[in-house]
Amino acid sequence: MRKIPILVFLALLGCKGLKIKQPSTKPNVLLLYIDDLRPELASFGAKQIISPNIDALASKGVKFTNAYSNVPVCGASRASMLTGMLPTKNRFLDYKTFVEKEVPKAITLPQLFKNNNYTTISNGKIYHHLDDKEIDWDEIWRPYAFDENNKDMAPTDYWQSLWKDYQTQNNISEYKKTNTGPAFESADVSDFTYIDGLLTEKVIRDIKKLKKSGKPFFLTAGFISPHLPFNAPKKYWDLYDRSEIKQPENYNYTPKDAPQLSISDWAEMRAYSNIPKGPVPDSLALKLIHGYYATVSYTDALIGKILNELKEQDLDQSTVVVFVSDHGYNLQEHTQWAKFTNYNTSTQVPLIIYNPLSKANGSTKALIDLVDIYPTLTEICGLKTPKNQLDGVSLVPILNNTESKGKEHVLIKRTNGFTLKTREFSYTEFIDPTDNSVITTMLYDHRINKKENINIVDKKEFKKTVLELSSTLHSVYKNNIEGIN
């Protein structure tokens, strides 16, 4: 692919508000899609985390420190982001979401790129289901899924039977016998042994192949890590000293005056063989947090290999890179594990956009949500968006001016909990699905911090704030609450 002819403008590209002229050759897109990653990265302020490659990408691009998932569960979040459509009472509910069934007329992000002569490749976990929206892609691949198997299983079922990918003999045997295993593993294996390592090798092969094709591409790398089980090569566990790992300060209590509806039973983690049905002992909690850190560093190393190959193939200056997670994750905050809540730990995500056409970089506190990614990429790449579909707005103005404040509010939905996140507050109503009446509410003041330890919804001094936020929720997002698609 020939170089983008914009060199004569390099001296001007740092100017704020500059509108970038579309190049004669369409830019490529590389989507680095991470599962269950909260902003637990050094570049996002988590200094205990070792993530040099992602941090380097953040320094080159624009880092969004106030980005939110619209649904804190994988299948629904991915469906929302890739269609640019918000969840409703009846749409994008949980991990079982199928885009082609719930919004069959929607033009998805990869479908739009394919329709515009891009080569589109789905590697790893992009949609939650391997067999969802297959028409979007020129190629679909997940480790092992399309291998021959002696069980006469379809690729999506075969993948589902082995994706936990244990490497020690005891864990492999337990997984085969019981379909479960421990919530973490530290095996002395190479970077390319676990599923995400195999994914990385495939993406590197694709980069080499796409370099030769001369066509623009929409290439994805859908990592499983740091999703449970927290499996990573031993050397990434060894990066961290267990004695220095700490539980969160609010690990042993739920928020004061919080409604019971807001607390999840984190059933996902309890399905693993070494997790008790009741409270998690402190020693086990520290091992789990250690495992999460190890898988984050493992993913970081793999991303470094992919980005290095992009540079080796001289594609880094013609490829827009998006690094994002489908939702956040609880690491024992308020006794919670995994996602499935309306709390900030479940909903805030890291987002980095590197656009080589503009050279824009820096950090922004602008409030945005994942439905904004679709119109952002279409604007950067000069593609026409589908009419009357997208709920998000392009982030290009923020990329050009990181001082922008972003949205006034974003919508987050988990089961019957509807959250209005503003720059200052997080306000949630739990709504009865039978008659759309409000069951209970909660309010957290993010001007102080985002730890959300005290529900202040009933405090007199916030009465006006609650009325205003409730009014906005029921006016702007009326159709979402009532299930009007």
N, C-alpha and C positions, 0 to 999 in steps of 0.2 A: 504494500500500500504506500503510495507516495506521500511525502510530507505535506502537512496542511500549510497552504500559502498565506500565512499571516505574520511572517517574521517582521515585515516592515512596521507592524503596529506594536512591537514589543515594548517600546518606550512609553506607550500610552496605556497599556493594559492594567497598570496599577491604579488608574484613576477610578474613583468611586462613581458608580452610576453609569459607567461606560457600557453601552449596548454592543455586544460582540457581533460582528458580521458573520453570517453563516459561511463556513468554508465550502469550497467547491466539492470536496470529498466529505461525505458524512462521517462524523466521529463515531468510533466504536463505543460500546458500553460493556464494562465488566462489573457485575453485581456480586459482591461478597456478602452472602446472606447467612447470618449467624443465628443459631437457635438458643434461646434462653439467656442471652447475654444482657445483663444490666450494664450501666456505665462503669463497670469494674475494670478500668484501664488506667494506666499511669497518666496518660494525656488528658483524662477526664477527672483527675484529682485523686485517684486511688493509688497512692504512692507505694503501697505494699505490693502492687502487681507488677510483674515483669512482662512488658508488652512492647518491646522496642520497634517492631516492624509496623504495627498499627499506629504507634505514636509518630513514627516517621511519616506515614501517610497523612496523619492529622496535621503535621507541620507543613505539608505541601498543599493541602486542601483547606476546606472550611469545616470546622468542627462545630456541631450543633449540641449545645449543652442543655437544651430545654426541649428535647424531642420526645414525642409520646406515641406509643402504640394505641390504636383505636380499640383493640380487643386483646386482653392479656391471656390469649390461648392460641397455640400455633396455627392450626388449620384456619380458623376464622380470621386471624390477623393477616395471614398471607393472602387470603382471598380478598380482604379489604384493600391491602396495599397494591396488589397486582391488578385490581379493577379500578382503583381510585375511588371506591365507593364506601361510605360509612356503614357500620352495622345498624340494624334496626331491631325492633322487637322480634321479628321473624326471620331475620337474615344474618348470616355469619355468627352463629351461636357458639360453636365449640370446635374441637379438633376434627370432628366428623364432617365438617363443611366440604362440599363439593361445589366449585364455582360453576361447572357446567350444568348442575342441577338447580342451584339457587338463583343464578343470574345468567341464564343461557344466552341472552341477547347481548350481554356485555362484551365489548371489545377489550380484551385484556392487554396489559402493557407488552408482554412478549408477542402477542398476536399482532398488535399494531406495528411493531418493528418488523415482524415477518412480512406483513402486508406491504411494507415499504422497502422490500428487497434486502433486508438484513438476514444474515444467517443467525438463527436462534438456537442455542444449545442449553438444555436443562441438565445440569450436573448436580447430583446429590439431592438434597431436600429443598425444593423451591416451593411448589405447591405441596401441601402436606401429603397428598395421595399421589402416588406414582402415575396412576391412570386417570388423573383429572386433567382436562383440557389438553389432551395429547396433540390436538391440531395446532397448538400454539408454537410447536417446536419442529425444527428440522431434525433434531436429534434429542433423545431422552436417555439419560444414563444414571444409574446408581450402582455403587459397588455391589457385586454379587447378584444383583436382581435378575439380570438376563443370562446368568450362567445356567447351564443344563442342571437339572436336579432330578433326583430319583423319586420324588414325591408327586410328580405330575402337577406341580403348583404353578400358577400364573406368576409373572414377575413381581407384581405388587404383593401377592401373598407370600412368596418366597422371601422377599425383602423383609416383610413384617416378621417372619419367623427367625431372623438371624441378625437384625440390625444392632443388637446390643453388643455384639462383636467382642466377647471376652477372649483373652489370649492365654491365660494360664489354664492348665489342664483341669484343675479342680472346678474352676468356674465354667469352663466349656461343658464339662460333664453335667454340672448342675443345671445349666441353661437348657441343655438338650432334654433332660429328664423332666424338668419342672416348668420350663418356659420362664424362669426367673433366675436371679442371681444377685450378688451383692450390688450395692449402690455405687461402688467405686472399685477401680483396679489399677495397680501400678505394676506393669509388666516390663521386663528388661528387653525391650524390642526396639526396632528402628522406627524412625518417623513415618515410614511408609507401610507399616504393618496394620495399624488400625484403619477403620473405614475412611476416616478423614484424610489419612495419608494416601490411600488409594485414590480418593477423590482428587487430591492435589496433583498426583501424577497424571491423571486424566486431563485436568485443566491445563497443565503444562503442555501435554501433547496437543491439545486443541489450539493453544496459542501458536504453536509452531505451524500447525496445519492452516489456521486462519490467516497467518502472515502470508502464506503462499497463494491463498485464494483470491486476494485482491478485493473481496467484497467486505463491506462493513459488517460488524457482528454485534450481537447481543449475547454475551457469554456469561454464564452464571457459575458460581461455586457455592453450593448450599451445604454448609458444614453442620454436622450433628452436634459437635461440641459447642458449648459446654452443657448440653442436655445430659440428663441422667441416662445411663450410669456414667459417673465421672471417671472415664477410662483414658489414661494417657501413659506414654512411655515413662519409665521410672525417672529418667533424667529431668523431666519437668516437675515431678514431685520433689526431686532433690534441690530444685531451685529455691525452695522455701524451707525455713526452719520452723518446725511445728511449734516450738516454744514461743515463737513470735506471732503466731496466728491467734487472733482474738475473736470471741463472739461479739455480736453487736450489743451495745449497751442496753437495748430494749428487748433482749432475747427471751426474757422470762415473764413477760406480761403483755397483755393486749392493750390497745389504747384506752385511756380512761374515758368512760362514758360512750365507748363505741358500741354500735348495735351488733348483736350477735350475728346478724345476717352478713356482716362484713368480714367475718372470720371464716377462713377455709379449713377444711379438715385434711388438706394436702394428701389426698388419697394416692396420687401418683407416686410419691416417694415411699409410701407405706407398702407398695406392691413389691419392693425389693426385699430379698431374703434376710438381710442383716439389719433391717429397720424395725424397731418395735412398734406395736399398735398404739402405744401411749406416748408420753413425752420422750424426746431424744436425750439420752444422757450427755453431759457436757463433753466427755472424751470422744464420743461418737460424733457429736456436732462439730468438733474441731477437725476430725478426720474428713468429714463431708466438706467443710469450708476449704480445707487443704486441697481436696480433690477438685473442687470447683476452680480454685486458683491454678492448679496444675493444668487443667484442660483449657483454661484461657490462654496460658502461656504456650501450650502445644498448638492451639489454633493460630496464635500469633506467629509462631515459627513457620507454619505451613503457608500462611498468607504472605510471609516474607519471600518464600520460594516462588510463589505465583507472581508477585510483583517484580521480583528480580528477573523472571523469564520474560515478562512483558517488556522490561527495559532491554534485555538482551536481544529481543526481536525488533527493537526500535519501534515499539508500538505505544510506549508510555506517553508520548506527546500527541497521540491521536486517539486516546482511549479515556473516556470519562469513567472514573472509578467511584462506585457507591459502596460504602461499608455500612451495614445496618443489621440490627437484630429484630426479630419478630415481636419481642416483648421483653419485659424485665424479669426479675427472679428474686424470690425471698430466700435469704440465707439466715433464717431463724429470727428475723425481725418480727416482733410481736408474736412469737412462738410459731411463726409461719415458715413453711418450706415450699419451694416450687413457685408457681404463679397463681392464677385463678382468683385474684382479689382486685379490688378497685384502689388499693393502696399504691403509693408512688413507687415502691420497690418492685411491684409487678408491672407497672405501666411505663416507666421512663426507660428510654433506650439510647444507646450511643448511635450517632449518625455522623458520617464523614462523607463529604462529596469533594472529589478532586476533579476539576474541570481544566484540562490543559489548554483549552481555547482561551480562557480568560486569565489564567495564572492567579485567580483570586485565592487568597488564603487568610487564615486567622481563625478566631473563635467567636461565636455568636451566642447570645442568650435569647435570641428570638424564639418565641413560642411557636412550635410547628407540630404537625402530626404526620403519620406515615402515608396518609392519602395524598400528601403533597409531592411525593416522590414521582408519581406518574406524570403530572403536568410539568414537573421540573425537567425530566429527561426528554420529554417531547419538545419542549422549547429549546433546550440546548442543541438537540439534534435536528431541529427544523421540521418536525412532523406535525401534521394536523390532528388535533385531538377529536375524539368522538363527541358528537353533540349530546347535550342533556344527560351526561353520564357522570362526569367527574365531580366529586365533592371537595377535592383539594384545590390548592392554588400553587402556582409555580414559585419555587424558592430562588429563582434567578435574581430577583431584586435583592434578596438577602445575601446571595453569593457575591454580588457586586458592592454591597454595603452592609458589612457585618454589624453595624450599629442599629440596623432596623430592629423594630420590636416584634415583628411577626404578627401572629393572630391575637385577637382579643381573647379568644377561648377556643378550646378543642373539646370534642366529645369522645369519651371513653365508655365502653359498655362491657359489663361482665354479667352474664345471666340477666337478672332483673335489676342490677345496679347500674344506674346511669350517672356518670361523673362529668361535671363541667369543670374543666381545668382552665384556670385563668393564669395570668402572670403572677397573681398574688395569692390565690386560694385554690383549694381543691374541694369542690362541693359535690356530694353524692346523694341521690335519692334512690331508695329501693322501692320499686313500683310493682304493684299487684298486676300481673299480666291479665287477669280476668276482667278488670274494670278500669285499669290504668290509674288507680288511686295510689297515693303515696303511703307506704307502710312506715318507713322511718328514714332518717336523714343523718348526714354527718358533714362536718366542715373542718378543714385544717388550714392553718395560716402558714403559707409557704414563704412569707416575708421573713419569718423567724428562722425556719429551717424546714426541711422536707422529711423529718423523722416521724411526723404525724403521731405523736404520743398522746395528745389530748384532743378529743372531739369537742369543739367549741360551739357547735351549732345552736345550743340553747342559751348561750351567754347573751345577756341583754345588749351589750355593746356591739354585737354582730347581727342584731335583728334586721337592720336595714340591708346589710350585705346579703343575708340569707334570702330576703324577699326579692332582691334584685337578681341574684343568681338563679333562683327558682323560676322567676319570670322569664329570664333568658333561656333557660333549659326548655321550658314548656312552649316557648314561642319559636325560637330558631330551630329547635330539634323536635317539634311537635310530631312530625311525620315519623321520625325514627322511634319515638316512644310508643306511638300508636300502631306502628307496623305498616304504615302506608308506604309502599315501595315507589 
